[in-house]
Amino acid sequence: MKYEELNKAIIDLIGGKDNIITLTHCVTRLRFKLKDRNKPKTEEIRKLDDVIDVLSNDVAYQVIIGTQVGEVYEELVQMIDIDQNNNQKAEKPRNAGAYITSILAVIGDSINPFLEVLLAAGVISSILSIASVFGLLEAYVSPTYNVLDALSSGVFTYLPVLIAAGLAKRLNISPYIAMALTFAMVIPSIDGVEGLSLFGISLQTVTYTRSFIPALLGVWILSIVIKTLNKVMPKKLHFFLVPSLALLITYPIVLFFFGPIGNVLSEAMGAAFMWILNTFGLPVASAIKAAVNPIIMITGAGAFMTPITLNNLSMWGYDPLLPTSLISDMAVGGAALGYYLRARKEFKKIKTPEREKELELFGTTSFSAIMGITEPALYGVFAKFRRPFIATICAGLVGGTISGLMGVKTYGYVWGLMSFPTYMTGGIMNQIGIIVAVAAGFVTSVLVAYGIGIPRDKKEKIVSIEKVNSNMEKVILKTVTEGKVIPLNKVKDRAFASEAIGKGIAIIPEDKEEIEIKAPASGVIASVFPTKHAYGIKTEEGIEILIHIGLDTVNLEGKYFEACVKEGQQVTCGDTLCSFNAKEIKREGFDTTVIVVITNTKDFLDVIPSNDDTSEIMFVLM
């Protein structure tokens, strides 16, 4: 076997044959579903000679091989003895840590598509907070403040709708149907309204805005219902009947069962913290609440203490546990700042577009979290990397304990930086107490985050882009379709964006139904992927070109694609390779970006994407 040594190493480092549930592959990657995601020795797998990179995102553990992945796969299947015709049911992760990791991965992946919007909302809210603190705009009173606040509050209030759309894409159903379901939850006539009933049965009063557990569960059930209906109903009825039936079936389930889950969890958590407070005292209760608050916030259940807080304020005039929210918010900002400082130090040595974007993410989210807007950091950084929770837990334990020991109390129900005036009523020691607790938690979070860092992928080479010298031999590649050319680092796929597969460009096709893909150069068709979404061409000069249509479109299993060539066929520049129905693919929730990369980039002096809006998309220097 040609790849026997490689496959033996992969099997060993991935945790052995018994750890592999299923194995599939796409045009460049082996996709594993594993019993235990903690067993693979990822860094050692990355060091294998024929491995380009490793990605893990809960959907699959992906080992990126390159265009020879088909050959590697065929040999690997024989070695692990898995029946590929009966591998659709993957077992669930078996330990609690794996379950938590899976949940966070789902949340993170669902938010990634609109992360820029979330960051924008955080920055706007932070600017308004600063304007309010310095007396430029009176919060929630100034008309200008209220109008601008809509840009931020609108995103956070209807966050469940955006998350539903992101999860729908992950589950391969239409995001618009998922959004329709979620809009029906957050609409003012349903959200938080008392006295509602359905089919004569009373509905619990549930607030769906800013709480996305019902949205996640609802979209999950919706995907099952849609896929079941698609199997049992005639195909000609799918378009107009399946969406309506799926919504009519799923919506009552959400209202009767998933909506009340949030209420039950909130009541249970509130009761638990009051029991801890009464049994072990304020220092222990404050430490635990400050430590776990970011974890609770990321589930959308952060308001679980609101009834107790309001009751305490009305009875005693103060609340001793609300200060932990300020401590944990600052700790979130501290963790993001710690990673920003660590990343800035590391990235001086190694720069890639992906890492520069990561640095920007840490910086922006740390700023907004310090201003009291933690959602961008929690969903953009914490859900993705998970390690920051270690920093906030340590910070919460430190800051919460100090707050409890000093008996810090708040005398008003206010959040973020604007809450500091509410501590003045308690006297000078109360003010000193909250400042010391917040500062201690913040510094702890920065130091822990900076110290533990985030595991880096294997270091990429720093490549300087040289100007094309007219004396050099070069091959010009033509565009494969009409549309907007974008840099590869803008593609929402880490393997392509990091240039792990090779240098190249991406094209957002024109907005029309049928799209044709043309050969960018003359050569031989080296590969046609079975699902017809990816094609390989080898030119006379030895350039190996990969044309990949869409992101995750392998899951469509060839639907909406029509191949016009076959392996071994000779093509001329401009010949049609395939066509696809972009409208239907988008309706299924997939990105139709076309990616063109040179998979054997290292064999040439350089591969330079064209910056001009012309038919010439790349220059390969020989």
C-alpha distance (Angstrom), angle and dihedral (degrees) to the residues before:
residue distance angle dihedral
M1 . . .
K2 3.80 . .
Y3 3.82 95.6 .
E4 3.80 99.6 29.7
E5 3.81 94.7 118.8
L6 3.82 92.2 48.7
N7 3.80 93.4 47.5
K8 3.81 93.0 47.6
A9 3.80 89.1 53.6
I10 3.83 92.4 47.6
I11 3.82 92.3 49.4
D12 3.79 91.8 49.2
L13 3.81 96.1 45.1
I14 3.80 94.4 43.6
G15 3.79 91.4 59.9
G16 3.79 103.0 -87.7
K17 3.79 133.0 -75.8
D18 3.80 92.0 -65.4
N19 3.80 91.2 61.9
I20 3.83 92.9 58.8
I21 3.80 116.1 90.1
T22 3.80 100.1 169.6
L23 3.77 137.8 -2.1
T24 3.80 127.6 -160.4
H25 3.76 133.6 152.1
C26 3.79 140.6 -147.6
V27 3.78 128.0 -163.0
T28 3.83 96.3 -61.6
R29 3.81 108.3 5.3
L30 3.78 143.2 69.0
R31 3.81 107.4 -137.6
F32 3.81 115.3 -153.4
K33 3.78 129.3 -173.9
L34 3.78 107.1 -157.1
K35 3.78 135.7 -163.1
D36 3.80 92.9 -140.0
R37 3.80 117.9 25.6
N38 3.81 91.0 -168.9
K39 3.82 94.9 66.3
P40 3.83 102.4 69.6
K41 3.80 115.6 96.9
T42 3.77 93.6 -140.0
E43 3.79 98.9 179.4
E44 3.81 91.6 51.6
I45 3.82 91.4 48.6
R46 3.81 89.2 52.4
K47 3.82 89.5 55.8
L48 3.82 93.3 59.0
D49 3.80 110.6 113.7
D50 3.82 97.6 -122.5
V51 3.82 95.9 41.2
I52 3.80 117.2 96.9
D53 3.81 98.8 -174.4
V54 3.79 144.8 -35.2
L55 3.80 125.4 -123.6
S56 3.79 127.2 -173.3
N57 3.80 122.1 -174.0
D58 3.83 107.1 150.1
V59 3.79 92.3 -102.3
A60 3.79 87.7 77.2
Y61 3.77 144.0 -23.6
Q62 3.79 100.4 -115.0
V63 3.79 126.4 -158.5
I64 3.80 109.4 -167.9
I65 3.80 110.9 -143.7
G66 3.79 104.9 159.3
T67 3.78 131.5 -124.3
Q68 3.83 93.2 -33.0
V69 3.83 88.7 65.6
G70 3.82 91.6 109.6
E71 3.80 92.2 62.2
V72 3.80 92.1 45.1
Y73 3.80 90.2 48.9
E74 3.80 95.3 51.2
E75 3.80 91.7 53.6
L76 3.80 93.7 41.8
V77 3.82 93.1 53.0
Q78 3.79 89.9 56.3
M79 3.79 92.5 48.6
I80 3.82 96.2 50.8
D81 3.82 94.5 38.4
I82 3.80 98.1 -138.7
D83 3.79 120.6 161.4
Q84 3.79 101.4 -127.2
N85 3.80 92.0 -165.6
N86 3.79 92.7 63.4
N87 3.76 104.5 38.8
Q88 3.77 103.5 100.2
K89 3.78 97.2 104.5
A90 3.76 109.8 73.9
E91 3.77 120.0 -167.6
K92 3.76 119.3 -117.2
P93 3.79 121.0 -108.7
R94 3.78 107.1 -84.6
N95 3.78 105.0 -145.4
A96 3.78 133.6 59.9
G97 3.80 93.1 -115.3
A98 3.79 90.7 55.8
Y99 3.80 91.1 50.4
I100 3.81 91.8 51.8
T101 3.81 90.8 46.4
S102 3.81 90.1 50.2
I103 3.81 92.9 50.7
L104 3.80 92.5 48.8
A105 3.81 90.4 46.8
V106 3.81 90.4 52.7
I107 3.81 91.1 50.2
G108 3.80 92.6 45.5
D109 3.81 94.9 47.1
S110 3.81 91.2 46.6
I111 3.80 91.1 53.8
N112 3.82 99.1 42.2
P113 3.84 94.4 82.7
F114 3.82 92.3 61.8
L115 3.80 100.3 27.8
E116 3.82 91.7 120.4
V117 3.80 89.8 57.9
L118 3.80 90.8 50.1
L119 3.80 91.1 50.5
A120 3.80 91.2 48.4
A121 3.80 90.5 52.4
G122 3.81 90.1 49.7
V123 3.80 93.4 50.8
I124 3.82 92.6 48.0
S125 3.80 91.4 49.0
S126 3.82 90.3 48.5
I127 3.81 91.8 51.8
L128 3.80 90.3 51.0
S129 3.82 90.6 49.1
I130 3.80 90.5 53.2
A131 3.81 90.6 47.7
S132 3.80 89.4 51.2
V133 3.83 95.0 47.4
F134 3.82 91.3 51.8
G135 3.79 92.6 46.3
L136 3.80 96.0 -113.0
L137 3.81 93.2 121.7
E138 3.79 127.3 15.9
A139 3.78 108.5 -128.3
Y140 3.82 115.2 -112.6
V141 3.82 90.3 -8.8
S142 3.79 104.8 67.9
P143 3.84 111.1 80.8
T144 3.81 89.6 -141.0
Y145 3.81 90.6 52.7
N146 3.80 92.5 49.5
V147 3.80 94.0 48.6
L148 3.81 94.2 48.5
D149 3.80 91.2 41.9
A150 3.80 88.2 63.1
L151 3.82 88.8 70.1
S152 3.79 89.4 60.7
S153 3.80 103.3 29.8
G154 3.78 91.6 47.7
V155 3.82 90.6 61.8
F156 3.81 96.0 44.7
T157 3.81 94.6 41.8
Y158 3.79 94.1 52.1
L159 3.79 95.5 34.2
P160 3.85 90.6 122.4
V161 3.82 89.2 65.7
L162 3.80 92.6 53.5
I163 3.79 92.4 45.1
A164 3.81 90.2 49.6
A165 3.81 89.8 55.2
G166 3.80 91.6 49.5
L167 3.81 93.1 48.1
A168 3.80 91.1 47.2
K169 3.80 90.5 58.7
R170 3.78 89.2 50.2
L171 3.81 90.4 51.4
N172 3.82 92.1 45.9
I173 3.80 97.8 -116.9
S174 3.79 130.0 119.3
P175 3.83 110.4 -75.5
Y176 3.79 89.3 -150.1
I177 3.81 93.0 62.0
A178 3.82 89.0 48.5
M179 3.81 90.0 49.8
A180 3.81 90.4 50.1
L181 3.81 89.4 54.9
T182 3.80 92.5 48.8
F183 3.80 94.5 44.3
A184 3.80 86.4 58.0
M185 3.82 87.9 58.3
V186 3.81 99.1 47.9
I187 3.81 97.6 39.2
P188 3.85 109.4 121.2
S189 3.82 92.3 -119.7
I190 3.84 89.1 63.0
D191 3.80 108.1 23.2
G192 3.81 110.5 94.9
V193 3.82 93.3 -17.6
E194 3.82 117.7 145.9
G195 3.79 127.1 -140.8
L196 3.80 98.9 30.6
S197 3.80 122.5 149.1
L198 3.81 137.1 -177.0
F199 3.82 123.5 -157.9
G200 3.81 87.1 -6.6
I201 3.81 92.2 -57.5
S202 3.81 118.3 119.5
L203 3.81 117.7 -117.6
Q204 3.77 123.8 -142.4
T205 3.78 116.5 -114.8
V206 3.80 104.6 -104.3
T207 3.80 132.3 175.8
Y208 3.80 106.6 -144.5
T209 3.81 99.5 175.1
R210 3.83 113.9 98.0
S211 3.82 89.2 8.0
F212 3.76 112.6 94.1
I213 3.82 104.6 173.7
P214 3.84 90.3 94.4
A215 3.83 89.5 47.1
L216 3.81 93.5 51.2
L217 3.80 93.3 46.7
G218 3.80 91.6 43.0
V219 3.80 94.6 52.8
W220 3.80 90.4 46.1
I221 3.82 91.2 55.3
L222 3.81 89.8 41.5
S223 3.81 90.2 57.1
I224 3.80 91.2 51.8
V225 3.81 92.0 48.4
I226 3.83 93.2 47.6
K227 3.79 93.8 48.7
T228 3.82 91.2 46.5
L229 3.80 92.6 49.8
N230 3.80 91.0 47.6
K231 3.79 89.1 56.5
V232 3.81 98.2 47.5
M233 3.83 102.0 35.6
P234 3.82 126.9 74.2
K235 3.78 111.8 -94.7
K236 3.80 93.6 -121.4
L237 3.82 89.7 62.9
H238 3.81 95.9 50.7
F239 3.78 98.8 89.3
F240 3.79 101.4 53.6
L241 3.82 104.5 19.2
V242 3.82 107.5 38.3
P243 3.86 96.1 60.8
S244 3.81 93.7 49.7
L245 3.81 94.7 45.2
A246 3.80 91.6 45.3
L247 3.81 91.5 53.1
L248 3.82 93.1 45.2
I249 3.80 90.5 51.8
T250 3.81 98.1 42.1
Y251 3.82 101.1 41.1
P252 3.84 96.7 65.0
I253 3.82 89.6 47.7
V254 3.80 89.2 55.4
L255 3.82 93.7 47.0
F256 3.80 96.1 45.9
F257 3.80 101.2 37.3
F258 3.82 117.6 8.9
G259 3.80 97.9 42.5
P260 3.82 95.0 56.0
I261 3.82 90.6 48.8
G262 3.80 89.2 78.3
N263 3.81 91.1 52.6
V264 3.79 92.1 49.0
L265 3.82 92.5 48.8
S266 3.81 92.4 46.9
E267 3.79 92.7 50.3
A268 3.81 91.8 46.4
M269 3.82 93.7 49.0
G270 3.79 92.1 45.8
A271 3.80 91.5 51.0
A272 3.81 90.9 46.5
F273 3.79 93.6 54.1
M274 3.79 93.0 46.3
W275 3.82 88.4 51.7
I276 3.81 90.6 50.6
L277 3.82 90.1 48.0
N278 3.82 93.6 50.0
T279 3.82 94.5 41.4
F280 3.80 105.2 39.2
G281 3.79 103.1 18.5
L282 3.78 137.0 -115.5
P283 3.87 99.6 -62.9
V284 3.83 92.4 57.6
A285 3.81 94.3 41.7
S286 3.81 92.2 47.8
A287 3.81 92.9 47.3
I288 3.81 93.5 50.4
K289 3.79 94.9 44.2
A290 3.81 93.8 48.1
A291 3.82 89.8 48.0
V292 3.81 97.8 50.1
N293 3.79 98.8 33.2
P294 3.86 95.6 94.3
I295 3.81 89.8 50.7
I296 3.79 90.6 51.3
M297 3.81 91.7 44.6
I298 3.80 93.0 55.8
T299 3.82 89.7 59.8
G300 3.81 90.0 55.8
A301 3.82 92.4 -114.9
G302 3.80 96.2 110.2
A303 3.80 95.1 123.5
F304 3.82 94.1 64.7
M305 3.83 92.3 113.0
T306 3.81 95.1 48.1
P307 3.85 97.1 98.7
I308 3.82 91.3 47.3
T309 3.81 92.5 45.8
L310 3.80 93.2 49.8
N311 3.81 90.3 46.5
N312 3.82 91.4 51.3
L313 3.80 91.8 48.0
S314 3.81 91.4 51.1
M315 3.84 94.3 45.6
W316 3.80 103.0 37.1
G317 3.79 103.2 13.4
Y318 3.82 91.5 -121.1
D319 3.80 142.3 57.4
P320 3.84 124.5 -141.7
L321 3.83 98.7 -162.4
L322 3.80 102.7 48.9
P323 3.85 91.4 76.4
T324 3.82 87.2 70.0
S325 3.81 89.0 68.2
L326 3.81 90.8 60.4
I327 3.82 90.2 46.0
S328 3.81 93.3 51.0
D329 3.83 92.9 43.9
M330 3.80 90.5 55.1
A331 3.80 89.4 44.8
V332 3.80 89.6 56.5
G333 3.79 89.2 53.0
G334 3.79 89.9 46.5
A335 3.81 92.5 53.2
A336 3.81 91.9 50.5
L337 3.82 89.8 46.9
G338 3.81 91.0 49.8
Y339 3.78 90.8 53.7
Y340 3.80 90.8 45.3
L341 3.82 91.0 55.1
R342 3.81 92.3 44.9
A343 3.80 92.3 46.6
R344 3.80 93.1 47.5
K345 3.79 89.2 54.7
E346 3.82 93.8 47.8
F347 3.79 96.0 42.7
K348 3.79 92.3 59.0
K349 3.80 85.6 74.0
I350 3.80 99.6 37.6
K351 3.78 123.2 30.4
T352 3.79 126.3 -175.2
P353 3.80 130.4 155.6
E354 3.80 89.6 -112.4
R355 3.79 92.9 53.5
E356 3.79 93.5 46.2
K357 3.79 88.3 53.8
E358 3.80 89.5 48.3
L359 3.81 90.8 52.1
E360 3.79 90.5 51.2
L361 3.81 89.5 49.4
F362 3.83 92.8 53.6
G363 3.79 92.4 47.0
T364 3.79 96.2 48.1
T365 3.80 95.8 44.4
S366 3.82 93.3 46.8
F367 3.81 90.2 54.1
S368 3.81 94.4 48.9
A369 3.83 92.7 44.5
I370 3.81 92.1 51.8
M371 3.80 86.3 52.2
G372 3.82 87.8 54.9
I373 3.82 99.9 -98.5
T374 3.80 103.6 116.1
E375 3.82 101.4 163.2
P376 3.83 96.4 89.4
A377 3.81 91.2 51.1
L378 3.80 95.0 43.2
Y379 3.79 95.8 47.2
G380 3.80 99.5 30.1
V381 3.81 100.3 41.7
F382 3.81 112.1 10.1
A383 3.82 97.9 46.6
K384 3.80 90.6 46.7
F385 3.81 101.4 43.8
R386 3.86 101.5 21.4
R387 3.81 93.6 -166.7
P388 3.85 92.2 93.2
F389 3.81 87.9 72.2
I390 3.81 87.7 70.4
A391 3.80 89.3 59.7
T392 3.82 94.8 47.6
I393 3.81 92.6 46.2
C394 3.82 90.6 53.8
A395 3.80 91.1 44.4
G396 3.80 92.3 47.9
L397 3.78 92.3 51.6
V398 3.81 91.2 50.9
G399 3.81 98.8 41.6
G400 3.81 94.8 37.8
T401 3.81 92.6 51.2
I402 3.81 91.5 50.5
S403 3.80 91.2 48.1
G404 3.80 91.5 50.2
L405 3.82 95.1 45.7
M406 3.80 91.6 49.5
G407 3.80 91.4 45.8
V408 3.80 94.5 -125.6
K409 3.81 114.1 -171.8
T410 3.77 134.9 -177.0
Y411 3.80 120.4 -140.3
G412 3.80 98.6 -161.1
Y413 3.77 140.4 40.2
V414 3.83 98.8 -112.1
W415 3.82 130.0 132.7
G416 3.79 135.7 -144.5
L417 3.79 126.4 -1.5
M418 3.79 90.9 -23.7
S419 3.81 89.0 67.3
F420 3.84 94.3 71.2
P421 3.84 93.9 88.6
T422 3.83 89.2 58.1
Y423 3.82 89.5 67.3
M424 3.82 94.5 58.5
T425 3.79 93.5 79.0
G426 3.81 90.7 67.3
G427 3.80 94.2 62.4
I428 3.78 134.8 -111.4
M429 3.82 95.7 -53.0
N430 3.80 91.0 53.2
Q431 3.81 89.8 52.5
I432 3.80 92.4 46.7
G433 3.80 89.8 46.7
I434 3.81 95.9 55.9
I435 3.81 92.3 44.0
V436 3.83 92.5 50.8
A437 3.82 93.2 44.2
V438 3.81 93.8 48.7
A439 3.82 92.9 43.7
A440 3.81 93.0 48.1
G441 3.79 92.3 48.7
F442 3.79 92.5 45.7
V443 3.81 94.8 49.8
T444 3.81 91.4 45.3
S445 3.79 90.8 51.7
V446 3.82 93.2 48.9
L447 3.80 92.9 48.6
V448 3.81 96.2 45.2
A449 3.81 92.9 46.4
Y450 3.80 91.4 47.3
G451 3.78 90.9 47.0
I452 3.81 101.3 48.5
G453 3.81 95.5 35.2
I454 3.78 125.5 -176.6
P455 3.80 117.3 -73.9
R456 3.77 107.9 -101.4
D457 3.74 124.6 -140.9
K458 3.80 116.8 -119.2
K459 3.77 109.7 -64.5
E460 3.76 117.2 -92.9
K461 3.76 121.6 -139.7
I462 3.78 116.4 -104.1
V463 3.77 106.1 -118.1
S464 3.78 122.1 -165.8
I465 3.78 115.2 -151.5
E466 3.78 109.9 -131.4
K467 3.77 125.8 -160.0
V468 3.78 116.2 -102.5
N469 3.79 109.1 -99.5
S470 3.78 112.1 -144.4
N471 3.81 89.7 -138.9
M472 3.80 92.8 59.9
E473 3.78 121.5 92.5
K474 3.78 109.3 -112.8
V475 3.78 139.2 175.5
I476 3.80 118.0 -143.6
L477 3.80 118.0 -146.0
K478 3.79 118.3 -153.1
T479 3.79 126.1 -140.5
V480 3.80 117.0 -85.1
T481 3.81 95.5 -149.0
E482 3.80 140.6 -2.1
G483 3.77 115.7 -90.7
K484 3.79 145.5 84.4
V485 3.81 115.6 -38.3
I486 3.82 113.5 -141.1
P487 3.82 132.7 -179.8
L488 3.77 115.8 -93.3
N489 3.80 91.3 -118.3
K490 3.81 89.2 66.4
V491 3.81 91.7 63.3
K492 3.81 112.7 107.4
D493 3.78 93.4 -129.0
R494 3.77 119.1 90.1
A495 3.80 96.6 -149.7
F496 3.81 93.0 55.4
A497 3.82 96.9 34.0
S498 3.81 92.7 53.5
E499 3.83 90.2 49.6
A500 3.80 89.4 -121.9
I501 3.82 89.3 139.5
G502 3.79 93.2 42.7
K503 3.79 142.5 -74.3
G504 3.76 119.9 -62.5
I505 3.79 147.5 108.6
A506 3.79 139.1 -92.2
I507 3.80 131.0 -134.7
I508 3.79 128.2 -153.0
P509 3.83 100.8 -148.7
E510 3.79 123.4 -128.5
D511 3.79 115.5 -86.5
K512 3.77 100.1 -98.3
E513 3.78 136.5 112.6
E514 3.82 104.4 -113.5
I515 3.80 118.8 42.6
E516 3.79 125.3 -172.0
I517 3.80 123.3 -154.2
K518 3.80 116.8 -147.0
A519 3.79 130.4 -160.4
P520 3.84 109.5 -98.6
A521 3.80 91.0 -152.6
S522 3.79 141.3 4.7
G523 3.78 117.2 -88.7
V524 3.79 146.2 96.8
I525 3.81 124.7 -53.1
A526 3.79 100.6 -113.8
S527 3.81 95.8 -178.7
V528 3.78 143.0 3.5
F529 3.76 111.3 -166.7
P530 3.85 112.8 -131.4
T531 3.81 91.3 -119.1
K532 3.83 89.1 54.1
H533 3.82 93.8 -130.2
A534 3.82 96.9 108.7
Y535 3.81 134.6 47.2
G536 3.79 134.4 -174.8
I537 3.81 124.9 -152.3
K538 3.80 127.4 -173.2
T539 3.79 114.9 -160.3
E540 3.81 128.2 -151.8
E541 3.81 88.4 -102.5
G542 3.82 90.1 58.4
I543 3.80 95.5 -105.8
E544 3.82 110.4 152.5
I545 3.79 109.1 -151.1
L546 3.80 123.4 -168.4
I547 3.81 117.9 -162.2
H548 3.80 110.4 -167.3
I549 3.82 118.4 -175.1
G550 3.79 115.8 -150.5
L551 3.80 133.4 -23.5
D552 3.82 118.9 -75.7
T553 3.81 88.5 -9.1
V554 3.80 87.6 137.6
N555 3.81 83.6 84.2
L556 3.82 90.0 66.7
E557 3.81 87.4 67.9
G558 3.81 93.3 -142.4
K559 3.79 97.2 -46.0
Y560 3.84 112.8 146.9
F561 3.85 92.4 11.9
E562 3.81 126.1 107.4
A563 3.81 118.1 -168.3
C564 3.81 116.4 -147.2
V565 3.82 97.8 -176.4
K566 3.78 138.8 46.0
E567 3.78 134.7 -148.4
G568 3.80 115.0 -74.3
Q569 3.80 93.2 22.8
Q570 3.81 118.2 135.7
V571 3.82 113.5 -127.5
T572 3.77 134.4 -173.2
C573 3.79 124.5 -140.2
G574 3.81 107.2 -82.1
D575 3.83 96.6 25.4
T576 3.81 114.4 136.6
L577 3.81 112.3 -104.3
C578 3.79 98.5 179.3
S579 3.78 145.6 -33.0
F580 3.78 130.9 -135.2
N581 3.79 139.6 -171.6
A582 3.79 102.3 -114.7
K583 3.79 93.4 -177.9
E584 3.80 93.8 58.0
I585 3.80 93.4 42.6
K586 3.80 90.6 53.0
R587 3.80 90.2 46.8
E588 3.80 87.7 57.2
G589 3.80 87.5 55.9
F590 3.82 101.0 -105.2
D591 3.80 130.0 135.9
T592 3.84 110.5 -119.4
T593 3.81 97.0 -158.6
V594 3.82 110.1 143.7
I595 3.81 114.3 -137.8
V596 3.82 123.6 -158.2
V597 3.80 117.2 -172.1
I598 3.79 137.8 165.8
T599 3.80 103.0 -127.5
N600 3.81 94.2 -166.2
T601 3.81 94.5 48.4
K602 3.81 91.3 141.3
D603 3.83 90.4 65.3
F604 3.82 91.7 68.2
L605 3.78 137.1 60.8
D606 3.79 90.8 -114.1
V607 3.78 145.1 -30.0
I608 3.78 111.7 -138.7
P609 3.80 122.4 -170.6
S610 3.80 113.7 -139.5
N611 3.80 116.1 -110.9
D612 3.79 92.8 -162.0
D613 3.79 124.1 95.3
T614 3.80 93.3 -121.1
S615 3.78 139.0 111.8
E616 3.82 89.8 -92.5
I617 3.80 108.1 88.9
M618 3.82 104.1 169.6
F619 3.79 144.1 16.5
V620 3.80 119.0 -150.1
L621 3.81 112.1 -159.7
M622 3.79 114.0 -147.6
